[in-house]
């Protein structure tokens, strides 16, 4: 279980050198340092076991066969360290000024002496991390990720010229190809490219192999006939390596603004047509891509003439009052169509035009409404420049006659984002947020106050930009004009990692949805008269044939009116699509198949608590999804009341007046602030702010901002923070929810850097250490924190600061520890200063109060109330919340849960980072208890080097360190296992068994921290020192519960006497008084 490597190698001097050679099983390291090294330490990253090898005359030799035998028969990393000088200082082997390891590339395969087959894990490879740290990897070869960078990208003589570089790390490059790939069709064009090995950079950068490339892209060869109109072109490196594994593809990174100063649109001209390649930066991966537009040469000339007179045409904009409405080019059935239809029928004199593609399937229906403009026509080119409103369901660029920068810069109408679905399931801020590159809007349409809060707090929009009107399509969806058929509608969304069409047929996505359609119970349901209707997301529409079955009606995307399909269907099966919200508003059952949730939400997560807030039942595998659907079909497809209640939260208006409200919004006079917001949201503005935020001037400027705010009158604001802004949990959460329960008039602001939804209609989220954070703290009347705000932020005398702390002390803290200055010489000075800022401190017991006053030297008010965070254990919905947490963690119903929550060790660290020291033998526990238990690992929040759970352990172990709230984990735990963590005091309120894995009790108590009490005397469970003893203790949970019942009762009476479910109420009464109600 190798932990993630988190630290950089220290610099070893300008003349330091490392030469690594491998001869068979012998790995030789020649080390040259200013201070001589005398010992090489080989340390197992996961267990911290080590071996020492002498360094003689600067040379150390490792026997790889011997290392493999010592490492055991599974994958792990062996980190290499040096002991240097007479003081034997330990430094990481790495960070040399010159590194030569060409002679050490490749894997050493270990051949067993018993004649058994050589399997892939029998090998060792010398590796260097990106930071330059050396290690030996035991196990199958690992391909280190390839990193690319582009220095310059310019347009010369109509072609693209690129200077770039990349590093392949531990991989030997065999061959490189440059491909121009058409995104929609997969069509590929190979272009000439040659990579040059940069030997000097390789030696100076830890031996990670560096290459440089210079190439030209002749667009005339790619699209001479104009057949790529409306598509997107990607440039891709395809690399083959000496290990013979599957070639690796990497998109070409867009360079910095300076590096692309000479980048312009490029053309491929035919006899009658001209194709324009317009470069842009992709929003997520920051790769270069090209929008392709093909038009007649005459229209191209007309566009260029219009661009010349565009400044004059823009003067007509306020008087002509032209509105442009539209969607994606291939369809007219979403909010754009429904809004346009409403305006044409109810406000026929309005100059509103729908931008339509000539190939639209329902073009005739649109034209019957009148005022339809063909995309790319002369009329479209003119209307773009004079339009005062641009209303689009996606990027407003879809409504442009051309994305050419010289033309689009004069398209300045007020932009209204009509949306194409309720936001929430997936974090889309990088695509549609205020700071999203390439996306600009002035107003956003939403369906509920709940969604509006997401757009404000997660997407960064101002309150004045977000409007709760409802989506235009809901006017048709909810009109009750159609009785549902006995039909199941299946609509999976797309996957942004399946960009290459050739990857789709063999993907997990295609296999899972095919398995649903092919399932015998689905076929039986279809035979019983339930029509199965299948429609793909528009971005996957090219793959509909993969799901064609005789018993399935596959409907073409774009040509099918999804609103009518939903109205006429009795149930919906989807995965993450926003159509789930639409369908739930019909009060019909929705089912979610989320077999790849972790991958789908990777990087950004969700704006919702999916398990608690999605308006339908969730399955994580095909079998469960099919069972839920077919059981519902047998019962007549009836939605349960819980799902109906959840659905109502996502829609404020059911009055069929959404289009009218959108129209009234568009009619409003534009605010002068629109121009200001556009400047703030511009690429240059955001880059300037990021540069400022990373500069040395940012800190002093923010302190000045705080001091100014501190001098102003107080606002009735409560600023709450938990876990340094990384969580919504602990006692601040319980206090927040108690204030909401009382209907407090105080404005609640949370310091939170996550997409976690925080209850409350008008709750504000601010990012830690951003300007609004300093401003809100400076103006707030109340501060609440379970740790500390920065020591340099002294609250106003008119601000009251509540410190809830984060645990009952067992270990000695702060002033009660000898030698704490070893962590930071100024640590005690800072914490003492911060303690002086507190106006009140929450304590769970008289015992804790005494410890706090001693450790913090605190003389102020103590609210001896119990911990508000533990009210959860006594709440009426505790059982329901526990079921939800088990579902979230996918814990089988027949498994008992062990929560293992060790504290950190002050002496297990690397640099300033504390590391995990997992002495628990999970393999042993899995062998003995795997059929009965699930182990949840939760390390202390300051531990960085957490172990990775191996694939074969996934069914037994979960790493829940990043789970938002530890109290939820305690709620589902059947038994708590810890060492010296204060979590034991919280768990005592549940009166459940505890086991204490105290393998280093004597060392921890005597040499590290020391305790405030005789732990062995008061512990409410057995103290065990080996993994075997842990397994023995857990083997009979009933006996463990009964044996230690008296000790648990005494423990709770002394350390948690006030954890009765009313602690938050006592804190709110004691600290806020009447203002909290």
N, C-alpha and C positions, 0 to 999 in steps of 0.2 A: 504493500500500500504506500507507494512513494508520494510524499507530500509535494505540493507545488513549490517550486523554487522561487524565492521572493527577493533575494538580496543580490546586489551587484558585487563583483569582485573588487577588492581594493587596488588602487594604483600601486605598482611596485617599482616605479622609477623609470626614467627615460631610456636606460640602458638594459633593462630587464629583458630576458629572452627565454623562450621555452621551445625546445625541439623534441618532438615525440616521434618515435619509430616503433614499428611492430615487426618482429621476426618470429613467425609462428605463434606460440603461446606466450612469448615474452614481449612485454610492453616496456620500452625504455624511455625515460624522461630525463632530458638534459636541461638543468635549471641554472640560470645565471641571474643572481640578485646582488644588490648592493650589500645586503646583510646575508651572510651565508645561511642556507637552510641545512639542518642536520637530520630531520625526520619527515617522512611523508606519512600522513594519516589517511587511511581509507575508512570511511564511515558510512554505514548503511543509513540512507536518508530516513527510512521509516522507523527503524528500531534504535538508531543511534549507536549500535554496536560498532566497534572499530578495531582495526588492525594497524600496526605501525611498521613502516619499512624504512631502514636507514638510507640516508642520502650521503653518498661517498663521492668526494670530489665533484659535487654538483650533479651526480647521476643517481637515479633511483630506478630499480627494475621490479616490475610486477609480473607475477606468474598468473596468467588469465585462467588457466585450468584450475589453479588453486583457489582463485577468487570465486570461480563458479561453484566449486564445492562448498566454499564457506557461505555463499549467498543463499543456498537453498534452491529449491526447484520451482521458483516463480519469479515474476518480473519485479525488478526494483532498480533503484539508482544507488551507486556507490560514489559519494562525494569525496573529492581529494582536497586535503588541506596540508599546509606546511607549518612546521615548527621552526622558527628562525631566531638567530641570535642566542646569546647566553641566557636571556630571560624566557626563551622558548615561547615567544609570542606566536599565536596561531593566526595564520592568514590563509585565505582561500587560494588554491592553485588556479590562477587565472588573472586576467587583466594585465598581461605582459605587454611591453611595448612592441615586441616582435614575437610572433608565434609561427612556427613551422611544423605542421602536422600532416603534410601530404603523405608521408610514409606510414601514417597510422590510420588512413581511411579504410573503411570496410569492416566487416564483422569477423571476429574469430569464432568459428564453430567448434563447440566442445564435442568431441567424439567419445561416447561412453565406452568404458573398458569391457562391459559385459556383452558387447556385440548387438545391443538393441538398436532400433531404428533412431536415426538422428531427427529430432523433431524441431520445429522452428524456434522454440524458446531456448534451445541449447546454444547460446551464443552471447558474446560480450562485444561491445562496441565502445571505443573511446569517443566521447562527445564533448562539445563545447556549447554552452548556452549562449543566448544572444548577449548576455552581460559579460561573457568571456570566462565563465566558470567551468572548470574541467570536471568531468565525471566519467565513470564507466557504467554503461547501461547494460543490465543483465536481462535478456529476454529477446523477443522477436525484434527485428530491426525497426526503428522508429524513424519515419521521415520527418525531419524538421521542416517547419513551414517555410516556404519561400517568401521573401519580402522584396517588393519592387518599389522603385521610386523613379519619378520622371523629372529631369532637370529642366528641360526646355521643350516646348512644343510650338512650332511656328508654321505659318503658311507661306510657301515660296513657289512661285510660278504655278499656282493652282494645286499644288500637292502639299501633303502634310509631312513635315520633317520633325523627327523626334530624337532627342538625346536622353537616354535613360540608363539606369543601372539596377542591379538586383543582387541579392545574396541568397545562396542556396544552403547556407549553414553547413551541416554535416553531410550534405548530399553532393556527389560528384556528377556534374552535368555531362550528359552524353550528347544530346542534340536539342536544338531549339528551333521552333517554327513560329512564324507570325501569321495569325489568321484574322481575316475580317469576317465576322459571323453576323448574318441577318437574324435578329432575335426572334421574329415571328415564325420563320420557316426553317431555320437551322442551316440555310445555305451558307457555304464556306468558300472563301477565296484565300489561297495561300500566297503570301507575299515574301519577297526576299529579306533575309535578316541574318546577321552574323554576330555572335557573342564573342567578346574579347576578354580573356581571363586577366583580371587585375591582381597580379601577384603581390605587389607592394601593399595594396589595401588589405589583402587577405592576411598578410603577415602582421600588419599593424592593428588589425581588428580581430584579435583572438583566434585567428586561423579560420574564421568563417569565410567561405569562398565567395569572392566578389567578382562580378562581371559587368562589363559595360556594353551598351548597344547603341548604334546610330542607324536609323533606317528611314525610308521614305514610303509614303502610301500614295500610289497613283490612283485617284478615284475614277479617272476616266476608264480604267480597266475593270473596275468593279461594277459599274452600272452604265454601260454605254448606251443601252436601249431604254432607260427610264422605267424598268419594271419594278423597282423597289419603292415606289411612291407610298408614303404613309407608314413606312416601317422604321425600325431602329437598327443601326449598325454598331456592333461592339468590336473593339480591337483586343485580341487575346494572344498571350504567349502560351505556347504548348511546349512543355519541357519534358524530355526523357532523361532518366538518370541511369547511372551505372548499375544500380541494384536491379534493373530489369522490371521494376514494378510499373503499374499503370501510369501513363504520362499524366503530368499535372498541368492544369490550365489556370492561368491567372490573368485577370483583366489588367489593362494598362492604366495606371493611376494618372489622374489629371494633375498637372503640376500646380505650383502656387500661382497666385495672381501675377507675380513678377515673371515667373517662368512661362506664362502663356500670353504675355503681352502682345506678341505678334500673331496670335491665333485668330483666324478669320474663317468665315464660311468658304467652302470650296465647291467647285462645279464640275459636272460631267455633261458635256453638250453633245446632243445628237443633231440630225438634220432639222427636226422640227421641235424637239423637246429639250429641256434643260433640267438636270437633276441637281438640287442643292443639298450639300452635306453641312448641317449646322451642328457644331460641337457643343456639348454640354457636359456637366459633371453629374453623375448619378448620385441620388440623395443618400443612399445607405453606404455603399462601398467606395464612393468618391472616385469611381472609374470614369474614363472618358468614353462617351458614346456620341452617336451622331443621329439626329433626326433627319430623315430623308424626305425631301419634297420634290415632286416632279411636276412641271407645268410646261405650257408652251413657251417658246422663246419670246413670243409677242407679249404674253402676260408677265413674263419676267421683266421685260423692258418697261411695261406699264407700272409695275410695282416700284421699280426704281424711280420713275418719274414722280409717282405719288409721294415717295419718301422725301423728295426735294421740296414739295409744296405742303408737306404734312404740318409744319408749324402754322401755316395760314388756315388749313382746314380745321385744326384743333380749336380755332377761335369760334367756330360755328357750334361746338359741342353743347354749350348751355342752352342754345336756342332751338336746336333740332330735336332734342330730347329723344334720341334713338336708344332703344334697349336691344341688346343681343342676348338670346337665350340658347342654351344647347347642352349637349352631353358628349359622350365619346363619339367618334365619327361613325361607328357602325350601328348605332341604335338611337331610337327616339321613343322611350317608353318609361323613363324614370321621372324624377322630380322636374327636370327641365321640360319635358313634354307636357306633364300635367299642369305645371304653372303656365306655360305658353297657351295651352288650350283654354284654361280659365280666363286669361286676359283677353284672348280673342273673342270668347263668348260673352264676357261680362264688361270689357272695356275695349270695344272694337276700334275706337278712334286712336288708341294708344299706338305709337310707332314702335311696336315690338316685333322683332324678326327672329325666326328660328334658323340657326345655322345647320344645314342638313347636308349629308353626303349623297351624291347622286345614286349610290347603290343601296340606299335604305329600303328595307322590305316594306315598310309602311309609309313610303314617301307620298303616295297618292292621298292617304288619310291626312297627312300633314298639310299637303297643298290645298285640300278642301277648306282648311282653316284660314288660308291666305297668309301672305307676308313671310314666305319661306325663301331664304337666300341660299344659293348653292355654294358650298365650301370652295374657296379658292377662286371664285369668279371675280369679275371686275367690280360688281356690286358689293361683294364681300370685302374686297380690298378697300373700297371707299367707306363702307359703313363702320369698319373697325376703327377708322381714324376719327369718326365723328360721334361714335357711341358714347353716351353718358353713363350707361349702366351695362355691365357684363355679368350675366347670371349663369353660372355653370355648376354642374354636379361634380366635376372633377377639377383639374387644373384649368384655369381660365385660358391657358394656351391652346386647349382644344378648340376654342372658338376663334382663334386667330387665322387669318388668311395665310399668314406666313410667320414662322418663328425667327426669321432673319433679324438679327439685333438692330440693324439700321432701320427696319420697318417697325418692329414691335415697340421700340422706345417711345413712339408717338401714340401708341394705343393706351390711353390714360383714363378711360372711363372707370367709375367706381365699381369695384368688383364685389359680387355677392356670391358666397360659396353656398350653393343650395344643398350640398351633400348628396351622397348616394347611399346613405345608410346611417343608422344610429351608431355613434362612436362608442367604443368601450372595450370590446373583446380583446383586441390586440393594440398594443401601444403604437399609434400611428403619428405621434408627434413629429417624428423625423420626416414624414411625408407631408403632413397638413398643418404642422404647428407654425406659430408666428415666426420662428427662427428656421423653418425648414428651407434648405437651399432650393431655389427654383419655384417655390410656391408663394404666391402673394394674393392676399385677399383683404378687403376692407371690412366686410361683415360676414358673419357665420350664422347659418340657420341651424337650430337644434330643436329637439322635440320635448325636452323636459328641463326643469331646473336642475335635476341631477346631472344630466348631460352637460348643461351649461357650466356647472362647477368643474367638470372634467376639462372642458375647453379653456376655462380660466386658469386653473391651477396646474394642469399638465401640459397644455398646448401653448400657454403663455399669452393668450389674448386678454385684452382689457375687457372689463364688464360691459362697456359701451359698444363693443364689437360683437357681442354674442346675444342672439335674439331667440327667445323661446316662442316660435311660431308654429312648430310642427312641420313635417315634410309635406310637400305638395301632393305626393302620391297617396298620402293617407286619406285625402278627401275621397278618393275612389275606392281605396282598400276597405274603408269602414262604412261604406254607404249601404251595406246590407242588401245589395241588389241580387246576389247570387247565393243559392243554396249549395253547400258543399257536396261533391260527389264522394263516393267511397273510394278515396284515392290517397296514396302516400306520395308526397312530393319530396324528392331527394335532391338537395342542392349543396354539394361541397364547395368550399372556396378554393382559391389557388394557393400555390406554394412558391414563394419568391426565390427559392433555391433551385427550382426546376426551370431554369431559363433556357437550357438547351433542350429542344424538342426530342432529341434522341434519348434523353435521360428519363422521359416520362413513362414509357411502357414497362420498364423494369423497376420502377420506383415503388417504395412502400405505399405511397399514395394510391397509385393505380391498383396495386395488389389488394389493399384493404378495401377499397370501394368495390372492386370486382368481387371480392369475397362476400361482401354484403349482398350484392345482387344475385350471386350464385348460391347463396345459402339455401338449403332445403326448406327451411321455415319461411323464407321470403317467397320462394317459388310456390309453396303450398298456400301462402296468403294470397298470392296472385291468382292461383287456381280457384280460390274461394271467392273471387270477385273484386278484390282490392286492386285497383290500377296503380302500378308503380311508375311514377313519372320522374325522369332523371334529366337534370339540366346542369351543365357545368358553368362555372364562373367565366365571364367573357375572356379573361386572360388565358383560359385553358380550352377555349372553344374549339381549337384545332384537333383536340384529342377525343371528341365525342364518340368516335367509332370504337374506341377501346371498350366502351361500356354498352354497346349495342347487344341486346338480348331479345329473343322472341317475346318474353313475358314482361319486358321493360319498354316503356315509351320514352325514347331518347329525343329530347326536344332541342332544336338548334338555339344556341345562345345568341341574343341580339334580335332574332326574328320572333321571339316568343315574348308575350307580355306577361312578365312575372307577377304583376299585381293580380291579373285575372286568374293566373294559375293558382296563386295562394288562396284567392277567394273561393275557388272551386275545389280545393283539396281539403281533406279532413285532418291530415297530420303532416308534420314536416320532420325530416331527418337531415341534419346538417352537421357541421363541425365547429367552425368559428364564424361563419358568415353572419353579417348583420341582418339577413333576411329572417333569422331566428327571432329578432326583436319585432319585426313587422308581423310575422305570423302569430306570435304570442298575443298581439293586440287583438286578434280575432277570437281570443279565449279558446284556442284549440291547442292540442298537445304538440310540444316541440321536443325533439330528442337530439342530443349532441353526441357524435362519435369523435373523441379526441385522443386517438391512439398515439399521436405524435405531439402532444401538448408541449413538452419540454423543448423540443426542437422548434416548434412553431413560434413559441413565445420567447425564444432565446434572444438575449440582448436587451430587449425593451420591456418584456413582461406584458402585463395587462393593466388596463385602467380599472379593472373590476376585481372583486373577489369572486372568481368564476363559480366556484362551488356554492357560494352563498347567494349570488345575485343573478346568475343566468336564469331566464324564465323557462326552464325545462329540465328534464332529467339527463344526466351525463353518464356516458359509458366510455371506458378507456380501451375496450377491445371489441372486436367484431361480434363475438358471441353474446356479450352482454347487450350491445346495441340492438341486435336482432331480437333478443328475448324481450326487451322493453317494448319495441315496436309491435311485435306480434301479439304480446299480451294486451297491449292497448287496442289493437285491432279487434281482438276477441271481445273486448268490453265496449266496443262502439266508438273508440277514439274520443275519450273525454279527458280534458285537462284537469289536473288536480288543483285544489284551491291555492296551495303554496305557489305554484307556478303562475297562476293568475294574479296573485298579489304582487309577485315580483314584476310581472309585465306592466302592471299599472304604474310602477315607478318610472318607467321610461317614456311615458306619454302624458303630458299635461292637458292636452286638448283633444276631445273626441267629437267636436262640433262640426266637422267638415268645412271649417273656415280657414284652413292653413294657407291656401293660396291667396286668400284675401289679405291675411296678415302679412304675407311676404310682399304682396303688391304695395301695401301701405308703407312697409319698411323701405322699399325701393323708391317710393315717391318722396320720402323725406329729403329735405335739402342737405347736401353734403356738408359735414362739419369742417371747419378749417383744420381740425386736428387730424383729418385724414392724411394730409400732406406730411404732417409731423410724424405720424405713425409709419408712413411709407419710408421716410428717411431712416427712422429707427430700425425698421425691418430690412433695410437694404444690406446687401452683402458687405459693402465697404464699412457701413456703420457697425455691423456685428464683428467684423474682423478687427476694427479699431478698438471696440470694447474688449475683445479677447486679448488683444495685445496689452491694453491697459491693465486688465485683470491679472495678467502674468508678470507685470512690471513691478519694480520696487516701490513705485509711487502709489500702488493700489492700497496697500495697508495703511499708510498715513492718511490717505484721502478718505478711507472708510472710517477711520477713527475720528477724523474731523467731522464727517457726516453724522456720526453718532453723537458727538459732543453738541452739535447744533440742534439735533432732535431732542437731546436731553434737556436743553434749555427751554424748549417750547412747552405749552400746556399739555397736561396728561390727556390721553384719549382712553376711553373705556374699553381697553383692549387687554386680553390675556394672551401672552406669548408662551406656548408650551413646546418643550423639546424632550425627546427621549432617545437615548443612545446616540448622541452627537448628530441627530438629524437623520439617522439611518433606519428608524423604526417608528411605527405608531403602536406603542405598547407601554407596559409597566404602569406605575401609579399615575403618571400624567394622563394616560389614556382613560383610566378609571375616573379621574377628576373631571376630565373633559366630558365624559358621558354622564356624570352626575350633574354637571352644570346644564347640559342639554335637557336632561330629564326634568330639571326644575324650570326650564324655559328662561334661562338667564338673559338679561338684556345686554350682557357684555359681548363684545365681538371677539371671537376665538380665532387665533392665528397659530398655525403649527409650523415649526421649523422641520421640514421633511423633504429629503432629496429623492424620495421614491415615488412610484405611481400609485401607492396605496390610497384607497378611498377613505376619507376621514368623514365620519357622520356629521350632519349638520347642514342646514340649507345655505348658510352664508359663511362657511368656514373658509379661511384663506390659508394657502400654503405658500411658504417662502423658502427659498433655497439657502442653506447655511453659508454664511460668509459672502453673500451677494449683497448689493446695495440695499435692497428692500429689507433684508434681514437687519442691517444696522439701523435703518430708519425706524422699523417697527419696534425694535428693542428700545430705542431712544425715546419713543413716544408712549410706550405701553404703561398702563397703570399696574399690571401684574406680570411677574415672570414665574414660570413653573418649570422645573428641570429635575431629572433624576441623576444628572451628573453636574457639570458646571458650564456656564457660558465662559467665553474667553476671559482670561484674567485681566486683560486691559480694558474691559468694558465694565466700568463702575456704574451701577444703576443710580438714577436720580433719587434724592431723598424722598421724592413723592411717588416712587415706584416701590412696590412691595414684592419681595423675592421669596418664593416658597421652594425649599430644597426637599425633594421627596426621598433622596438617596436611592440606592438600588440593591440593598440587601442587609440583613441582620449580620453583624460581624461575628465570625468565629476566629478568623485570622486577625492578628494585630495590624493596625493601620497607621499610616502617617506618623504622628509624633510618638506613637507607642512602639515603633520599629527602630531597631539599631541598624544603621547603615543604609537607610533608604536613599541617601544622597548619591549612592552609586548609580541610580537610574538617571538622575539629573541633579547636578549640584544646586540648582535653584528651585528644585521641586517643592520642598517644604515652604519656602518663602512664597511661592505662587499659590499653593493650596491654602495657606494661612490667610493670604490676602483675599482669596475668593470666599473663604468661610466668613470673613468679616462683612461680605455683601449680603449674607442671608438675613431675612427677617423672621423666618420660621423654618423649623426642621421637623419633618415627619418621622416618628419613631413607632415601632410596632410593640414595644414592651419596656418596662423599667430597666431590664437588663441592657437592651440596646441603647437606651438613653444614657446610661452610665458610660458605656463604651464610646459612644459618639462624643460626649463631652470631653472625655479623656483624649481620644485620638485627634479630634479636630480643634481642641482648645476652644470649644464653642460655649458661649455664655448666654446666648440669646434664647428666644422662645422655642420650646419643643412642644409639638402637637403629638402627644402620646395617644394615638388613635387606632393603631393597627395599620397594616399596609393596604391602601386602596386597591392595589392590583389583585389582591387575593379575594376581593368581594366576588369575583367570578365563580369561585368554588361553591358559593352558597346561593347563586342566582337561580331563578326559576328555569332558565333555558340552558343550564349547564350541561344536561344530558344531550340536548340537541346540538349544542356547540361541539361537544366531544365527538358526536357522530360525524359532524361536518369536517372536523380536523382529521379524523381517521380516513374519510373519503379523500381529502386533499392530499394526504400522504400515501394513499393507496395501501392501507394496512388491511390485510385480509381479516374477515370477521372472526375467524377461528383462532387468531393469533393474540397472545398477550403481549403487552408492550413494556419493554425495559427502556427507560430513559437514562442514558449514561451521560452525565454532565460534570466532567472534572473541571477544576479551576486551573489556572496557569501556574507555571513554576518560574520564580524570579531568576533562577540560574539556568534555565533551558531557553536560550535565546541566541540570536545571530544578529550582531549589530544592535540596533534598538528594537528589534522585532522579537516577540516571544513566540516560541515554537511549540507545537504539540509533541508530547512525549507519550505516545500511546503504548502503554505496557500491557494492555488487555489483549489477550490472544483471541481474536475474533474467530479464527479458524477452529479453535478448540470449542468455543461456545457454539458455533454453528453445527459442529458434529454432534454435540450433546443436546442442544436445545433448539435446533433449527426448525423442527416440525411444530414447535409449540410457541416460540417467541419471535418477536421482531425487535431489534435493537435500534434505538434512535441515538445517534451521536450528536451531542451539542457541546462544542468547545467554547471556551470563554471568548468574548467578543474581541479581545486584544490579541488573541493567538492568530498568527498569520500562516504558519507552515502546517496547514491541516493535511492529514493523510487522505489519499484518494481511495474510495471504496472500489475494490476490484470487481470485475464483471461477475465472477462466480459468487460474489458475496451480496449481490444486489437484492436477492430475495430475502435476505436476513438482516441487512444493515442499511440504514438511511442516514446520511449526513444532514442534520437539520439545523446546523449552526446559523444559517441565514434565514431560518423561519422567523417571521416578524415578531411573534410574541411568545416568550417562554412559558407564560401561564397557560396557554392553550396546550402546550406539550405536557405540562404537568397534569392537565385535566384528563388526557388520554392515557397517561402512564399507569400501568398496573403496579409497577414497582420502580422506585428511583434508585439509581446507583450513582454515587458521587464519591468524592474524597473529602475535601475541606471547603467545598463551595457553599455559599450562603443559600443556595437554592433549597437546601434541606429544610430550612426554617419555613419557607413558603409551603413546601410539600406537606409539612406536619399538619396543616389545616385539613388535609384530606384523609388523615388517619389511615394511610396505606403503607405497606412494607417498604423499608429502605435497607440498602446494602452499601457498605462503605469500603471501597477498594483503596486501602491505605498502604500501598506497597512501600512507601517512603516516609512513614509516619515519624520515625525517630529523626530523620534528617530534616524534614519539613518543620517539625516542632522545635527542634534544637538549633538548627543552623540557618533556616530561611526566615520564617515569619514569627513563629510562636503563636500561642492561642491565648484567648481571654479566659478560658475555662479548661477543666480537665475533660477533654473530649472523650477519652475512653470510658469515663464514668457516666457521661450523660448521653452518649450516642444511642439513638432509638432503633438500632439495628446492628447486625454483626460487623465487626471490623475484620476484613479479610486481606490477605497479602499476595495471593497468587490467583491466576485465572482459573485453576482447578477449584480453589475454594469459592470463587465467584459462582462457578457452575453448580457446585454442591448446594450453595445457599439458595439459588434460583430454582433448583430441581423440585422443591416442595414449597410452593408459595403459601399454601394454606398454613403449613406448620410455621413458616416464617412470620406470617401475620399474627398468629395466635401467641407464639412464644414472646414476641416483643410488644404486645399490646400495652402492658403496664408502662414500659419505658416510653412508648409513643405518647401516652396520655400525660405523663409527667413532663415530657419534652414540650408538648404544646402548651401546657399550663404555664411553664416558665418563659418560653420564648415567643409564643404567638397567642397570648390570652385574648387579644382584641380582634383577631381575624374571624369575625362573626358575620360578615356580609354587609356591614354598615360603616366601614372605615372611611369610604369616600364621602359619605354624608357628614361624618364628624369633621373631616378635614375642610370641606366646603364651608360648614358652619363656623369653624374656628378661624379660618384664614380670610374668607371672602365676606362673611357676615351677611347682612341683608342684600349686598350687591350681587351675591351669587344666585339669588332666587328671582 
